[in-house]
Each structure stands twice: as C-alpha cells, then as structure tokens.
C-alpha cells in the first residue's frame, strides 16, 4: 500500500492516478474516459474481488492482513445512509445501537439482474476466541426483491448473536419477534456477509461496523470501540470515516479513532454528510468545510482527501426512489447550491465519484499487496510445519509393541548411562565428583598426632615430608600429643608384662578414626542417590513423557525398583564399613611397615623441631658438616637413626603404627565404598530393571479384564498434544489452501 499512497503528496483533485497504466492486466483503468466495466481492467477487478472473497471465506483475515475498506462513524453521522447509498440496499435502523456485528458488503457488476445472498462467516466461538477453522454458513435463499434485504439482515445478525441456536431457526422470524429476542451476546466479531449482484453497481467490498457510541454503559462503549480499533489498526485497511457537517470535525469520535490508527492520514478518507443541514446563515461553517474539501485546511489534511455526499432524508427513503433518481437529486443539489457549486473539483461531490475512486484505491491496494501476502503465507506455513515437526508423530504401532519397545529402550539407555558408554556422561561424571569429595572427607579423618608434651608448640603433621597440611579436617578428629597417647596406653594396660604396649591402645586409636567414616559414606551415598533420581526422572520423561498415563504407571514401577536398590546399597555400604572394624588387618604388610618406619623417623626427627624454632638448628649444621665430610644427600629424618632410644619411644611407636595403618585403610576404603555403591546400586538396578519392569507390567495388565483396552489406555496420548497437533494440522490445511489460491491467481495473470 505504501507505494500507492506515497505517489500522492498533497491532496489531488481525485483518487485517480494522473497517468493511468494502460497495460493489460493492470488494476488501474486504461482510460478515465472509457467505460471501464467493459475493459480488461474490469475483468481484472472482478477476478481480484473474487479472490479476496475466497480468501476471506478460507479465514485468511485471521492470519494475514488482507486489503479492505471499513466504514466507521458515530451515531447520527449518516453512516447507515451512506452504506445504503453505496450498496443500494436498506439496512436495519432502530433507535440506539442497531448494528451489533460487522457487515461485509461485496458488490459485483458482473450480472444481468439484481440479486443478493447472505452468509455468516464464523471466525470466533461464543467466548470470542479464534476458531481453528473458519465456518461459512449460507443464510437463507437468494434474495431477488430489494425490499426483503432489511429483514434478512436482521435475521442474520440475530443468528450471529445467538451462536448456540441453529441459524436456520431465524429464517422465518418477523421483525417484531427479532426485536423481542433476548440475545446471548451483546456484540460479536463474526461477520454477516452480503453479496450483491447488481449490473448498475461498481465493484467494491467494504465492512460496515457498529456506530461509535458514548452515552451507553461503559462495557458497551468499550466493545464498540474495540471492534472499530480491531479493523482500523490493520495497515492494509482503508478507513472511511463519516463526518456530519452539522457538527465540528473536532467533536467526531470516528476521526479521533482514525487518527490514532493512521496518524499520517495515508489511508483515511473523510466522507462529509448532511451538507443540507447547514443553514444559509452558516457562512463561516460552510467556508471551513469548503477549505477542507479543497484540501486547503492545515488542520485537517488527508492523503486522499474528503468527499461530500448528500444522502436521502426520511421522506425520500419512504418514497423508495431509485438509485439513479437519488443520485440525480444529489447532483442537482451540489450544482445549484452555494458554496458547493463553486468548488472546481466536482468529483469530490456525490456517491458515484466517491465509490469509483474508493474502488480504484482498493483494487490497486490489493495488486500491490499480493507479493507480500504470498510471502506472509509462506512464512506462516513454514512456521506451522516447524511446530508440527516438533510434536511427536501420531502413534503408528500396536499399543503393546509401543509399550514394550519403550520399556526396553529405557532399560538399554539406562544401562549405557551406568556403563559410561552413552554420549551423555552426566551420571558417571557427577558420581566421580562425589567420590572425589568422599576421598577428601576420608582424608580429613587422619589422626592428628604431634610428638610434643604441649601440642600447641607444633603445627599439624600431615605427611612425612612436612610439605602438606590438610585444609579440611573432620571436626571429630582430636589433636593428640605425647601426654594424650600415654594416657591411652595407660588406660589399655591389663596383664601385659612390663615394657609391652597393649595392642588395645592401638586398636582404640584406630577405632577412633574409623568411626568417623560413616558420615562421609552416608553423604556420598545420598548425593549419588540424588543424581540417580535426576537421571531416572529425565529418562522417564524422554521415553514415556509423551503418554501421561504410561509415564505415571511405568514411572512408579521404576521408582519402586530404584528404592529397593537404594535400600540394598545402603546396607552394602554399611557392611563395607563394618569390614573396617575389628579385626584390624592387612596383608599389605610391607607398605604398613615402611610407612610405620617413616612416620616414626619423622616424629623423632629434629626436623619437627625446626618447624617450631626459627633460625638454623643444630641439625641443619650437622647435615652441612656431614655433606662437607662426603656424606651427601642426607635429610634431617636420617639423623634420627643416630639417636639413642628416647624416654617416650613407646608413645612415638604407637603414633607411627596407628598413622601407618590409617593410610593403609584409607587407600582401601576410598575405593571400596564407591565400588560398593556402583555395584550395589547402579549395576544392580541396570541388571534387574528390565526383567522387573516387564514382569510387573505384564502381570498387572494381564490381571485386568481387558488386556487390549489397558494397553490402549497406557499409550493414550496427552490430550493437549493431540489437540495442538489437530489445531496445527487444521491451520496448515488452511494456509495451504490460501497459498494455493494466491499462487493459482498469480499463475492465471
């Protein structure tokens, strides 16, 4: 539309293109002096109008912005009279708001005699929501008597306002019966379509909307305004706003609404009515209206200007004068009445010029919009196909095959998760992270032995090289020095011979750190259980989520089996921890002995004292002297071998032996607990799940009264998915039909 609109800068003498295109097939008339009804242009115009009617019947208006003309105006603005003058039919008239739904009037001159047919185009349900498919309902018989149109229009509107009743039930109602009918809806967006075959008409299609009101209930005012805004805000809509000349332009609600939808006035046409209501003394008013019609008013400019029409009054309507006679009287009025007879552009006065220009504008607008309409439909069709492709396909297999296939697929995928062969490594990776945390926590239970009477004199000794200090130590670990170890030994003495350290002393110290392993093990198992639950829930959704009933049923069976394996894993972890209790045993004696010697040497080492005292110690001086004497590569712990037995030798031996056994047991438990969890939980579940599920499923289903019905119930599709697929399929069919119609028209050009 922009190309057409932008060709006109200031308001011209008419809507005619200054240089009409005379090419065959063009929407512009070949020559303004030729009878266009008999030209190629006329044929082209009829084809375009027919195509637009077909698109509307397909529901295209709800999907794309079709070019159209809409008539708006306030009550008593002469809108109904304008519609009658343009269409040649009588429309319902009553006090108050009479029109309560849009009326689409399509006129065709390609006929030898006058006739009229009415259809109801239903795009919205009783709640005002879009219907999946446009429903077009023929309403009554073909009308051949103009005098019958009004009552049939009343009947059609009542049918629209009472969607729960058969439309045929209104075919025989009288006007009195219709007036007394209590309508279900106050207003409707569904359309009464009036198709007029009239050899004397100009090909044109337009919407007549309910008159804008102000002195009604707020809800009614808002409904009427909202309906007008719905039509006028579309960028391919030409707005015809009726303005009574008996009132100021600034008071017209229709102009305010048009300006809001079309601020630049590119697609608004003003239709001035009731010029004969201006008395001879209203000189200034007439002068202002002449300026507006001639396009000289700076306050009221429209790209396509204003037209002035004289419409029949009540007396003339009662005489049922012919269209030709009414147009003759209007022309005589404008030609003989000042100041209208002084306006040079005579095309701005009367119905014929107005209708002719609007028809040309609509046809050219349709021509220019066609490529864009095809593009819009192609985009919508591609989007629809994409949304359909994202939905699961309809169930094709036998329900039993579908159920068993999904169960087997679930079990196979879960087994690959457990084995780590699946491309999704989350289960293995998250569990490895939990096992690393478990290892850190067990390391934090190491005994904190310090070979001093006063433990505050020495920092923690966490390795035999003095290079590592634990950053996270279990709060249950107590710092123990020479005094504390001596006390443990004394408390454990029974009937041992003198100078023998009781084994029970070491056992009590070992039990102290082993009992701390229960909490990290439980935390590790709980974390693994959480990861398993998340993986199971994800896989259930992937494999069974399409069928809500099956998802709920099989999901419960799976989670029951998971809970069983969790309980068994918990018991297995407990047994693994119990193995670390008495007897405290290892066959890794060489490693134990080596560690014990290292720790004893470290506890006796003067290096420990160097960590407490600053400056060069005597031991450092001794190492330097030995190096000068040729004994290189010695360390401070090596000096401990030269020392005589200490008075606290037995306490240091206990420290070293217990610390050595801790490391042996630590290396054992950090592998044993994760492997126990993996085998007792994940691998056991993966091995048992398939057989358990199939057994439970078949046993439960087979115990019912009807195996087939139960299977069908399990794979009954989620109603929302089925509904969405049906809606998208209907939408796709509608879009395909619209596209086919557009392409067919283009190919026939």
PETABEL-V599933 format. One record per backbone hydrogen bond with DSSP energy under -0.5 kcal/mol. CO is the residue of the C=O (numbers start at 0). NH is the residue of the N-H. E is the energy in kcal/mol with one decimal. If there is no record, write none. Layout:
BEGIN
co->CO nh->NH e->E
co->CO nh->NH e->E
END
This chain:
BEGIN
co->0 nh->4 e->-2.8
co->1 nh->5 e->-3.1
co->2 nh->6 e->-0.6
co->3 nh->6 e->-0.7
co->4 nh->7 e->-1.5
co->6 nh->8 e->-0.6
co->16 nh->19 e->-0.6
co->19 nh->21 e->-0.5
co->22 nh->25 e->-1.8
co->30 nh->33 e->-1.9
co->33 nh->35 e->-1.0
co->34 nh->37 e->-1.6
co->35 nh->38 e->-1.5
co->35 nh->41 e->-0.6
co->38 nh->42 e->-1.6
co->39 nh->43 e->-2.9
co->40 nh->44 e->-2.9
co->41 nh->45 e->-2.4
co->42 nh->46 e->-2.2
co->43 nh->47 e->-2.5
co->44 nh->48 e->-2.5
co->45 nh->49 e->-2.4
co->46 nh->50 e->-2.4
co->47 nh->51 e->-2.4
co->48 nh->52 e->-2.1
co->49 nh->53 e->-2.3
co->50 nh->54 e->-2.6
co->51 nh->55 e->-2.2
co->52 nh->56 e->-2.1
co->53 nh->57 e->-1.3
co->54 nh->59 e->-2.5
co->55 nh->58 e->-1.6
co->58 nh->61 e->-1.1
co->59 nh->62 e->-1.9
co->59 nh->63 e->-3.0
co->63 nh->65 e->-1.3
co->67 nh->237 e->-3.1
co->68 nh->206 e->-2.9
co->69 nh->71 e->-0.5
co->69 nh->239 e->-3.2
co->70 nh->208 e->-1.8
co->71 nh->241 e->-2.6
co->72 nh->211 e->-2.3
co->73 nh->76 e->-1.6
co->77 nh->81 e->-2.1
co->78 nh->82 e->-2.6
co->79 nh->83 e->-2.3
co->80 nh->84 e->-2.5
co->81 nh->85 e->-2.4
co->82 nh->86 e->-2.8
co->83 nh->87 e->-2.8
co->95 nh->97 e->-0.6
co->97 nh->99 e->-0.5
co->99 nh->187 e->-1.7
co->101 nh->191 e->-2.3
co->102 nh->104 e->-0.6
co->102 nh->207 e->-3.2
co->103 nh->105 e->-0.6
co->103 nh->193 e->-3.7
co->104 nh->106 e->-0.5
co->104 nh->205 e->-2.1
co->105 nh->195 e->-3.3
co->106 nh->203 e->-1.5
co->107 nh->197 e->-2.9
co->108 nh->110 e->-2.1
co->114 nh->196 e->-2.8
co->115 nh->142 e->-3.8
co->116 nh->194 e->-2.8
co->117 nh->138 e->-2.8
co->118 nh->120 e->-0.5
co->118 nh->192 e->-3.1
co->119 nh->121 e->-0.7
co->119 nh->136 e->-2.9
co->120 nh->122 e->-0.8
co->120 nh->190 e->-2.1
co->121 nh->134 e->-2.3
co->122 nh->130 e->-2.6
co->124 nh->127 e->-2.1
co->128 nh->124 e->-2.5
co->133 nh->135 e->-0.5
co->134 nh->121 e->-3.4
co->134 nh->136 e->-0.6
co->135 nh->137 e->-0.6
co->136 nh->119 e->-2.8
co->137 nh->139 e->-0.7
co->138 nh->117 e->-0.6
co->142 nh->115 e->-2.5
co->143 nh->145 e->-0.6
co->144 nh->147 e->-2.1
co->145 nh->148 e->-1.4
co->147 nh->151 e->-1.6
co->148 nh->152 e->-2.4
co->149 nh->153 e->-2.0
co->150 nh->154 e->-2.2
co->151 nh->155 e->-2.4
co->152 nh->156 e->-2.3
co->153 nh->157 e->-2.1
co->154 nh->158 e->-2.1
co->155 nh->159 e->-2.0
co->156 nh->160 e->-2.2
co->157 nh->161 e->-0.7
co->158 nh->161 e->-0.6
co->160 nh->183 e->-0.6
co->160 nh->184 e->-2.1
co->161 nh->164 e->-1.8
co->165 nh->168 e->-1.5
co->166 nh->169 e->-1.7
co->167 nh->170 e->-1.4
co->169 nh->172 e->-0.9
co->173 nh->177 e->-2.4
co->174 nh->178 e->-2.3
co->175 nh->179 e->-1.5
co->176 nh->180 e->-0.5
co->177 nh->180 e->-0.9
co->180 nh->182 e->-1.0
co->187 nh->101 e->-0.6
co->190 nh->120 e->-2.8
co->190 nh->192 e->-0.7
co->191 nh->103 e->-2.4
co->191 nh->193 e->-0.6
co->192 nh->118 e->-2.2
co->192 nh->194 e->-0.6
co->193 nh->105 e->-3.0
co->193 nh->195 e->-0.6
co->194 nh->116 e->-2.2
co->194 nh->196 e->-0.5
co->195 nh->107 e->-2.4
co->195 nh->197 e->-0.7
co->196 nh->114 e->-1.9
co->197 nh->200 e->-2.0
co->203 nh->106 e->-3.4
co->205 nh->104 e->-3.0
co->206 nh->70 e->-3.3
co->206 nh->208 e->-0.6
co->207 nh->102 e->-2.2
co->211 nh->74 e->-1.6
co->213 nh->215 e->-1.0
co->216 nh->220 e->-2.5
co->217 nh->221 e->-2.4
co->218 nh->222 e->-2.2
co->219 nh->223 e->-2.2
co->220 nh->224 e->-2.3
co->221 nh->225 e->-2.8
co->222 nh->226 e->-2.0
co->223 nh->227 e->-2.0
co->224 nh->228 e->-2.6
co->225 nh->229 e->-2.1
co->226 nh->230 e->-1.3
co->227 nh->231 e->-2.7
co->228 nh->232 e->-1.9
co->230 nh->233 e->-1.0
co->233 nh->236 e->-1.6
co->235 nh->67 e->-1.9
co->235 nh->237 e->-0.5
co->236 nh->238 e->-0.5
co->237 nh->69 e->-2.6
co->237 nh->239 e->-0.6
co->238 nh->240 e->-0.7
co->238 nh->268 e->-3.2
co->239 nh->71 e->-2.8
co->239 nh->241 e->-0.6
co->240 nh->270 e->-2.7
co->242 nh->272 e->-2.5
co->243 nh->246 e->-1.5
co->247 nh->250 e->-1.2
co->248 nh->251 e->-1.8
co->250 nh->252 e->-0.7
co->251 nh->255 e->-1.5
co->252 nh->256 e->-2.5
co->253 nh->257 e->-2.3
co->254 nh->258 e->-2.7
co->255 nh->259 e->-2.0
co->256 nh->260 e->-1.7
co->257 nh->261 e->-2.7
co->261 nh->264 e->-1.9
co->264 nh->302 e->-2.5
co->266 nh->238 e->-3.0
co->267 nh->303 e->-0.7
co->268 nh->240 e->-2.2
co->269 nh->271 e->-0.6
co->269 nh->306 e->-2.7
co->270 nh->242 e->-2.8
co->271 nh->308 e->-2.8
co->272 nh->244 e->-3.0
co->273 nh->276 e->-1.3
co->274 nh->277 e->-1.4
co->276 nh->278 e->-0.7
co->278 nh->281 e->-1.5
co->280 nh->282 e->-2.2
co->281 nh->285 e->-2.3
co->282 nh->286 e->-2.3
co->283 nh->287 e->-2.3
co->284 nh->288 e->-2.3
co->285 nh->289 e->-2.3
co->286 nh->290 e->-2.1
co->287 nh->291 e->-1.9
co->288 nh->292 e->-2.6
co->289 nh->293 e->-2.7
co->290 nh->294 e->-0.5
co->290 nh->295 e->-2.7
co->290 nh->296 e->-1.1
co->291 nh->294 e->-0.8
co->295 nh->297 e->-0.5
co->301 nh->304 e->-0.9
co->304 nh->269 e->-1.8
co->306 nh->271 e->-3.8
co->307 nh->349 e->-2.6
co->308 nh->274 e->-0.5
co->308 nh->310 e->-0.6
co->312 nh->316 e->-2.3
co->313 nh->317 e->-2.2
co->314 nh->318 e->-1.0
co->315 nh->320 e->-1.0
co->316 nh->319 e->-1.5
co->321 nh->325 e->-2.3
co->322 nh->326 e->-2.4
co->323 nh->327 e->-2.0
co->324 nh->328 e->-2.4
co->325 nh->329 e->-2.1
co->326 nh->330 e->-2.4
co->327 nh->331 e->-2.5
co->328 nh->332 e->-2.2
co->329 nh->333 e->-2.3
co->330 nh->334 e->-2.1
co->331 nh->335 e->-1.2
co->332 nh->335 e->-0.5
co->332 nh->336 e->-1.5
co->335 nh->337 e->-0.6
co->336 nh->340 e->-1.8
co->338 nh->341 e->-1.6
co->339 nh->342 e->-1.4
co->343 nh->345 e->-1.5
co->344 nh->347 e->-1.4
co->345 nh->348 e->-1.7
co->347 nh->307 e->-2.9
co->349 nh->353 e->-1.2
co->350 nh->354 e->-3.1
co->351 nh->355 e->-2.4
co->352 nh->356 e->-2.3
co->353 nh->357 e->-2.3
co->354 nh->358 e->-2.4
co->355 nh->359 e->-2.1
co->356 nh->360 e->-2.5
co->357 nh->361 e->-2.6
co->358 nh->362 e->-2.5
co->359 nh->363 e->-2.5
co->360 nh->364 e->-2.2
co->361 nh->365 e->-2.4
co->362 nh->366 e->-2.4
co->363 nh->367 e->-2.4
co->364 nh->368 e->-1.6
co->365 nh->369 e->-1.3
co->366 nh->369 e->-0.5
co->368 nh->372 e->-2.6
co->369 nh->373 e->-2.2
co->370 nh->374 e->-2.0
co->371 nh->375 e->-2.7
co->372 nh->376 e->-2.4
co->373 nh->377 e->-2.4
co->374 nh->378 e->-2.3
co->375 nh->379 e->-2.4
co->376 nh->380 e->-2.6
co->377 nh->381 e->-2.3
co->378 nh->382 e->-2.4
co->379 nh->383 e->-2.4
co->380 nh->384 e->-2.4
co->381 nh->385 e->-2.1
co->382 nh->386 e->-2.3
co->383 nh->387 e->-2.4
co->384 nh->388 e->-2.4
co->385 nh->389 e->-1.3
co->386 nh->390 e->-0.6
co->387 nh->390 e->-1.1
co->397 nh->401 e->-2.6
co->398 nh->402 e->-2.6
co->399 nh->403 e->-2.5
co->400 nh->404 e->-2.4
co->401 nh->405 e->-2.0
co->402 nh->406 e->-2.2
co->403 nh->407 e->-2.6
co->404 nh->408 e->-2.3
co->405 nh->409 e->-2.3
co->406 nh->410 e->-2.3
co->407 nh->411 e->-2.5
co->408 nh->412 e->-2.4
co->409 nh->413 e->-2.5
co->410 nh->414 e->-2.2
co->411 nh->415 e->-1.9
co->412 nh->416 e->-1.8
co->413 nh->417 e->-2.3
co->414 nh->418 e->-2.5
co->415 nh->419 e->-1.0
co->415 nh->420 e->-1.4
co->415 nh->421 e->-1.6
co->422 nh->424 e->-0.8
co->424 nh->428 e->-2.8
co->425 nh->429 e->-2.8
co->426 nh->430 e->-1.8
co->427 nh->431 e->-2.5
co->428 nh->432 e->-1.8
co->429 nh->433 e->-1.7
co->430 nh->434 e->-2.5
co->431 nh->435 e->-2.0
co->432 nh->436 e->-1.8
co->433 nh->437 e->-2.2
co->434 nh->438 e->-2.4
co->435 nh->439 e->-2.2
co->436 nh->440 e->-2.5
co->437 nh->441 e->-2.5
co->438 nh->442 e->-2.4
co->439 nh->443 e->-1.5
co->441 nh->444 e->-1.9
co->442 nh->445 e->-1.4
co->443 nh->473 e->-2.7
co->446 nh->448 e->-0.9
co->447 nh->479 e->-2.7
co->449 nh->451 e->-2.7
co->451 nh->481 e->-2.3
co->452 nh->454 e->-0.7
co->453 nh->456 e->-1.9
co->454 nh->457 e->-1.4
co->459 nh->461 e->-0.7
co->462 nh->465 e->-1.3
co->467 nh->461 e->-0.8
co->473 nh->476 e->-2.1
co->477 nh->447 e->-0.7
co->479 nh->449 e->-2.5
co->480 nh->484 e->-2.2
co->481 nh->485 e->-2.5
co->482 nh->486 e->-2.1
co->483 nh->487 e->-1.9
co->484 nh->488 e->-2.4
co->485 nh->489 e->-2.6
co->486 nh->490 e->-2.3
co->487 nh->491 e->-1.0
co->488 nh->491 e->-0.8
co->488 nh->492 e->-0.8
co->489 nh->492 e->-0.9
co->496 nh->499 e->-1.3
co->498 nh->500 e->-0.5
co->499 nh->501 e->-0.5
co->501 nh->504 e->-1.1
co->501 nh->505 e->-0.8
co->502 nh->506 e->-2.5
co->503 nh->507 e->-2.7
co->504 nh->508 e->-1.7
co->505 nh->509 e->-2.6
co->506 nh->510 e->-2.6
co->507 nh->511 e->-1.2
co->508 nh->512 e->-1.0
co->509 nh->512 e->-0.6
co->509 nh->513 e->-2.1
co->510 nh->514 e->-2.0
co->512 nh->515 e->-0.7
co->513 nh->516 e->-1.7
co->514 nh->517 e->-0.8
co->515 nh->519 e->-0.7
co->516 nh->520 e->-1.7
co->517 nh->521 e->-2.4
co->518 nh->522 e->-2.5
co->519 nh->523 e->-2.5
co->520 nh->524 e->-2.4
co->521 nh->525 e->-2.5
co->522 nh->526 e->-2.4
co->523 nh->527 e->-2.3
co->524 nh->528 e->-2.4
co->525 nh->529 e->-2.0
co->526 nh->530 e->-2.1
co->527 nh->531 e->-2.5
co->528 nh->532 e->-2.5
co->529 nh->533 e->-2.1
co->530 nh->534 e->-2.4
co->531 nh->535 e->-2.9
co->532 nh->536 e->-2.7
co->533 nh->537 e->-2.2
co->534 nh->538 e->-2.6
co->535 nh->539 e->-2.6
co->536 nh->540 e->-2.2
co->537 nh->541 e->-2.2
co->538 nh->542 e->-2.7
co->539 nh->543 e->-2.7
co->539 nh->544 e->-0.6
co->540 nh->544 e->-1.2
co->543 nh->546 e->-1.5
co->543 nh->550 e->-0.5
co->545 nh->547 e->-0.7
co->545 nh->717 e->-1.2
co->546 nh->550 e->-3.0
co->547 nh->551 e->-2.5
co->548 nh->552 e->-2.5
co->549 nh->553 e->-2.7
co->549 nh->554 e->-0.5
co->550 nh->554 e->-1.7
co->551 nh->555 e->-1.5
co->552 nh->556 e->-1.6
co->553 nh->557 e->-2.8
co->554 nh->558 e->-2.5
co->555 nh->559 e->-2.0
co->556 nh->560 e->-1.9
co->557 nh->561 e->-2.5
co->558 nh->562 e->-2.4
co->559 nh->563 e->-1.8
co->560 nh->564 e->-2.2
co->561 nh->565 e->-2.4
co->562 nh->566 e->-2.1
co->563 nh->567 e->-2.1
co->564 nh->568 e->-2.6
co->565 nh->569 e->-2.4
co->566 nh->570 e->-1.9
co->567 nh->571 e->-2.4
co->568 nh->572 e->-2.6
co->569 nh->573 e->-1.8
co->570 nh->574 e->-2.2
co->571 nh->575 e->-2.3
co->572 nh->576 e->-2.1
co->573 nh->577 e->-2.1
co->574 nh->578 e->-1.5
co->576 nh->579 e->-1.3
co->577 nh->580 e->-1.5
co->582 nh->584 e->-0.9
co->586 nh->588 e->-1.8
co->587 nh->591 e->-2.1
co->588 nh->592 e->-3.2
co->589 nh->593 e->-2.6
co->590 nh->594 e->-2.4
co->591 nh->595 e->-2.3
co->592 nh->596 e->-2.3
co->593 nh->597 e->-2.2
co->594 nh->598 e->-2.8
co->595 nh->599 e->-2.3
co->596 nh->600 e->-2.7
co->597 nh->601 e->-2.2
co->598 nh->602 e->-2.9
co->599 nh->603 e->-2.1
co->600 nh->604 e->-1.0
co->604 nh->607 e->-1.4
co->604 nh->608 e->-0.6
co->605 nh->609 e->-1.8
co->606 nh->610 e->-1.5
co->608 nh->611 e->-1.0
co->608 nh->612 e->-2.7
co->616 nh->620 e->-1.7
co->617 nh->621 e->-2.3
co->618 nh->622 e->-2.4
co->619 nh->623 e->-1.9
co->620 nh->624 e->-2.1
co->621 nh->625 e->-2.6
co->622 nh->626 e->-2.1
co->623 nh->627 e->-1.7
co->624 nh->628 e->-1.4
co->625 nh->630 e->-3.0
co->626 nh->629 e->-1.0
co->629 nh->631 e->-1.3
co->634 nh->637 e->-1.0
co->634 nh->638 e->-0.8
co->635 nh->638 e->-1.3
co->635 nh->639 e->-0.6
co->636 nh->639 e->-1.0
co->637 nh->640 e->-1.1
co->638 nh->641 e->-1.5
co->639 nh->642 e->-1.1
co->645 nh->648 e->-1.1
co->647 nh->651 e->-1.9
co->648 nh->652 e->-2.2
co->649 nh->653 e->-2.1
co->650 nh->654 e->-2.3
co->651 nh->655 e->-2.6
co->652 nh->656 e->-3.0
co->653 nh->657 e->-2.5
co->654 nh->658 e->-2.5
co->655 nh->659 e->-2.3
co->656 nh->660 e->-2.4
co->657 nh->661 e->-2.2
co->658 nh->662 e->-1.6
co->659 nh->663 e->-1.8
co->660 nh->664 e->-2.8
co->661 nh->665 e->-3.1
co->662 nh->666 e->-2.1
co->663 nh->667 e->-1.1
co->664 nh->668 e->-2.8
co->665 nh->669 e->-2.2
co->667 nh->670 e->-0.6
co->667 nh->671 e->-2.2
co->668 nh->672 e->-2.2
co->670 nh->674 e->-2.2
co->671 nh->675 e->-2.3
co->672 nh->676 e->-2.5
co->673 nh->677 e->-2.8
co->674 nh->678 e->-2.5
co->675 nh->679 e->-2.9
co->676 nh->680 e->-2.2
co->676 nh->681 e->-0.9
co->677 nh->682 e->-3.1
co->678 nh->683 e->-1.0
co->680 nh->684 e->-2.1
co->681 nh->685 e->-2.7
co->682 nh->686 e->-2.3
co->683 nh->687 e->-2.1
co->684 nh->688 e->-2.3
co->685 nh->689 e->-0.5
co->687 nh->691 e->-2.6
co->688 nh->692 e->-3.0
co->689 nh->693 e->-2.4
co->690 nh->694 e->-2.4
co->691 nh->695 e->-2.5
co->692 nh->696 e->-3.1
co->693 nh->697 e->-2.7
co->694 nh->698 e->-2.3
co->695 nh->699 e->-2.3
co->696 nh->700 e->-2.7
co->697 nh->701 e->-2.5
co->698 nh->702 e->-1.1
co->700 nh->703 e->-1.3
co->705 nh->709 e->-2.0
co->706 nh->710 e->-2.2
co->707 nh->711 e->-2.4
co->708 nh->712 e->-2.3
co->709 nh->713 e->-2.2
co->710 nh->714 e->-1.6
co->712 nh->715 e->-1.4
co->713 nh->549 e->-1.2
co->715 nh->548 e->-0.5
co->717 nh->720 e->-0.8
co->717 nh->721 e->-2.3
co->718 nh->722 e->-2.7
co->719 nh->723 e->-2.2
co->720 nh->724 e->-2.7
co->721 nh->725 e->-2.5
co->722 nh->726 e->-2.5
co->723 nh->727 e->-2.8
co->724 nh->728 e->-2.6
co->725 nh->729 e->-2.4
co->726 nh->730 e->-2.4
co->727 nh->731 e->-2.9
co->728 nh->732 e->-2.3
co->729 nh->733 e->-2.4
co->730 nh->734 e->-2.9
co->731 nh->735 e->-2.7
co->732 nh->736 e->-2.4
co->733 nh->737 e->-2.5
co->734 nh->738 e->-2.9
co->735 nh->739 e->-2.7
co->736 nh->740 e->-2.2
co->737 nh->741 e->-2.4
co->738 nh->742 e->-3.0
co->739 nh->743 e->-2.8
co->740 nh->744 e->-2.1
co->741 nh->745 e->-2.2
co->742 nh->746 e->-2.5
co->743 nh->747 e->-1.3
co->745 nh->748 e->-0.8
END
